[in-house]
Amino acid sequence: MPTYSMTGPAARRAGRRSARIVAAAARWVQDGRRLDMQGLADELGISRVTLFRRIGSREALLGKALWLLTQCTLETAAAQWEAERPEGELHTPGTGRYINAIRVLTDPHGQVQTGVVAFVEDLLRRDIAEFGLVTIIEPDALAYALVRLGESFLYADVLAARKPDVETVNRLQQALIDGILP
């Protein structure tokens, strides 16, 4: 039985083709356009069948496109905080303030919500390495708690018929992190 490499030139070409499709879909979403698979295939110069073969379902493509847009937003939030971060200030709470200022799609089974948690975990691990932050629970669990806490206040209108409250969640998240500083 032959073995196949998933890291060779063919796999890299397939990855680039998929990335091109996802980038085009993200542009459509960002422009407020409905993600029409036939229209997207036409724009990309491929058949609809090829589009589905390369990317999967419309929902899968939409999830990847939203995750790409979310990654850009997260990177922008981190860059904004880093540009103004006072010497010695942690990375996580400041970046979190920028992230909390936007509403993020949070399907727990989708790429966006899990990606946001992973992003916050990376920030926590950076604070651990750079500033000696000691967490009382594992960074992955703390990241999940920080994100879900943020969502509960950002989506308060949907979840509990309350007004969304970014300032309160910023203070609570800061308190969680400050409460575990050495």
C-alpha positions in Angstrom: 0.0 0.0 0.0 1.5 3.4 -1.0 1.9 6.1 1.6 0.9 9.7 0.8 2.5 12.8 2.1 0.2 15.5 3.4 3.2 18.0 3.5 4.5 17.7 -0.1 4.0 20.1 -3.0 0.5 18.8 -3.8 -0.7 19.4 -0.3 0.8 22.9 -0.2 -0.9 23.8 -3.5 -4.2 22.5 -2.2 -3.7 24.6 1.0 -3.0 27.7 -1.1 -6.1 27.1 -3.2 -8.3 26.7 -0.1 -6.7 29.8 1.4 -7.6 31.8 -1.8 -11.2 30.6 -1.5 -11.5 31.4 2.2 -10.0 34.9 1.6 -12.5 35.6 -1.2 -15.4 34.4 1.0 -14.1 36.6 3.9 -14.0 39.6 1.6 -17.7 38.8 0.6 -18.7 38.6 4.3 -16.8 41.8 5.1 -18.5 43.6 2.3 -21.9 42.4 3.6 -22.6 40.2 0.7 -24.5 36.9 1.0 -22.1 34.0 0.5 -23.5 32.6 -2.7 -21.4 29.5 -3.7 -22.1 29.8 -7.4 -21.2 33.5 -7.5 -18.1 32.8 -5.5 -17.1 30.0 -7.8 -17.7 32.2 -10.8 -15.5 35.0 -9.3 -12.7 32.5 -8.6 -13.0 31.0 -12.1 -13.7 27.5 -10.9 -16.8 25.2 -11.0 -19.2 25.0 -8.1 -18.3 21.3 -7.8 -14.6 22.2 -7.5 -15.4 24.8 -4.9 -17.4 22.3 -2.8 -14.7 19.6 -3.2 -11.9 22.0 -2.1 -13.8 23.7 0.8 -16.7 21.5 1.9 -20.1 22.9 2.7 -21.2 26.5 2.6 -21.4 26.5 6.4 -17.8 25.2 6.6 -16.6 28.0 4.3 -18.6 30.6 6.2 -17.0 29.4 9.5 -13.5 29.6 8.0 -14.2 33.0 6.5 -15.5 34.3 9.8 -12.4 32.8 11.6 -10.1 34.6 9.1 -11.9 37.9 9.8 -11.8 37.2 13.6 -8.0 36.5 13.4 -7.5 39.8 11.7 -9.6 41.5 14.4 -7.7 39.8 17.2 -4.3 40.7 15.7 -5.5 44.3 15.4 -6.6 44.4 19.0 -3.3 43.0 20.2 -1.4 45.5 18.0 -3.4 48.4 19.3 -2.7 47.4 22.9 0.9 46.8 22.3 1.3 50.2 20.7 0.0 51.9 23.9 0.9 49.3 26.6 2.8 50.9 29.5 6.0 49.3 30.5 5.3 46.3 32.8 1.6 46.0 31.9 0.3 42.5 31.1 -0.7 41.6 27.6 -3.9 39.8 28.4 -6.1 42.4 30.1 -5.3 45.3 27.7 -5.8 43.2 24.6 -9.0 41.8 26.2 -10.4 45.3 26.5 -10.1 45.8 22.8 -11.6 42.3 22.1 -14.5 43.0 24.5 -15.3 46.2 22.6 -16.5 44.0 19.7 -19.0 41.3 19.5 -17.5 38.0 18.5 -19.5 35.1 17.1 -19.2 32.4 19.7 -20.4 29.0 18.5 -18.6 26.7 20.9 -18.2 24.1 18.1 -17.0 26.6 15.5 -13.6 27.9 14.7 -14.3 31.4 15.9 -15.1 30.7 19.6 -12.4 28.1 20.0 -9.9 30.3 18.2 -10.6 33.3 20.5 -10.0 31.0 23.5 -6.8 29.8 22.0 -5.7 33.4 21.3 -6.4 34.5 24.9 -4.5 31.4 26.2 -1.5 32.4 24.1 -1.7 35.9 25.7 -1.8 34.3 29.2 1.2 32.1 28.4 3.0 35.2 27.1 2.3 37.0 30.4 3.4 33.9 32.3 6.7 33.8 30.5 7.4 37.5 30.4 6.0 38.7 33.7 5.9 35.6 35.9 2.1 35.5 36.1 1.1 32.6 38.2 -2.4 31.4 37.5 -4.5 29.4 40.0 -5.9 27.3 37.2 -4.4 26.1 33.9 -4.1 28.8 31.3 -6.5 27.0 28.9 -9.2 26.9 31.6 -8.6 30.6 32.6 -8.7 31.6 28.9 -12.0 29.8 28.5 -13.4 31.5 31.7 -12.3 35.0 30.5 -13.8 34.6 27.1 -17.1 33.1 28.4 -17.3 35.8 31.1 -16.8 38.4 28.4 -19.5 36.8 26.3 -22.0 36.8 29.2 -21.7 40.6 29.5 -21.4 41.3 25.8 -24.5 39.2 24.9 -26.4 40.2 28.0 -29.2 41.5 25.9 -29.7 38.1 24.3 -28.9 35.9 27.2 -30.6 37.7 30.1 -32.6 40.7 28.7 -30.0 43.0 30.2 -27.9 45.8 28.7 -24.5 44.7 27.3 -21.9 46.1 29.7 -18.3 46.2 28.3 -16.9 48.3 31.2 -18.1 45.9 33.9 -16.7 42.8 32.1 -13.4 44.6 31.6 -13.2 45.2 35.3 -14.1 41.7 36.2 -11.6 40.2 33.8 -8.9 42.5 35.2 -9.9 41.4 38.7 -9.5 37.8 37.8 -6.1 38.4 36.4 -5.0 40.9 39.1 -6.3 38.5 41.8 -3.7 35.9 40.7 -0.7 38.1 40.4 2.2 37.1 42.6 
